[in-house]
């Protein structure tokens, strides 16, 4: 079984249902003369890897809802297992902050504020879980929650930057 790649390789894939940009143009047809293709094949290979940052801005509300639910569930689990009042307080406050961020992200006028609130909250919880990981050296639960918090942090900062920097689609 062999896999052959054409001289022009596009890794853009299908257009996202969240994207407002049109899909990319298809690759131009290749010449069929094998002699000219062999010589130019080395120089014609292009890899077009594009990141659609609009997707991150579109999933930020869902990420805040999921992250808030995870924080609430983790706080309830820790309280039920060990009776930790700090965990239930942290879970409830994290869920409340993420719920507020989700609510603010629903309106275009307050989307930047919601993104900033989500970013600040994820930064706070990343710091808390990072300190706990350094103190306990246990990956579960603090290391796992640190990784999830950093993922949420990257979604919120990308969404904030996308909302903050205006993009004029008519010039593209």
Secondary structure, 3 states (H helix, E strand, C coil): CCCCCCCEEECCCCCCCCCCCCCCCCCCCCCCCHHHHHHHHHHHCEEECCCCHHHHHHHHHHHHHHHHHHHHHHHHHHHHHHCCHHHHHHHHHHHHHHHHHHHHHCCCCCHHHHHHHHHHHHHHHHHHHHHHHHHHCCHHHHHHHHHHHHHHHHHHHHHHHHHHCCCCHHHC
